[in-house]
Amino acid sequence: MEELQRFEASRRGHRAHLRKLIKKAEEIVERRANIDEFLIAAAKSTTDQLQRKRDMLRALNKKIYILPNIEKAECVEDEITEADGIEEEI
């Protein structure tokens, strides 16, 4: 159970950071009319970070889903739905 809690806490932190990255990406897209080298570099950096964070979350999700501590099917369904929603945002 402790392992599950640790993975879930880690995932919450990664998801919070991911939401900040998504907001940053949205702001970059909004500024695309005034594109310059700085904006291009920011877009590339943000994209790279989003990809790394996505990979990290996928790995954590796999670890969490295979643990036998998830007792209710509804919890698993909610987790998958939330994970899919985040993937769509990315």
Secondary structure as UniProt FT lines:
FT   HELIX           2..30
FT   HELIX           32..34
FT   HELIX           37..66
FT   TURN            68..69
FT   HELIX           73..89
//
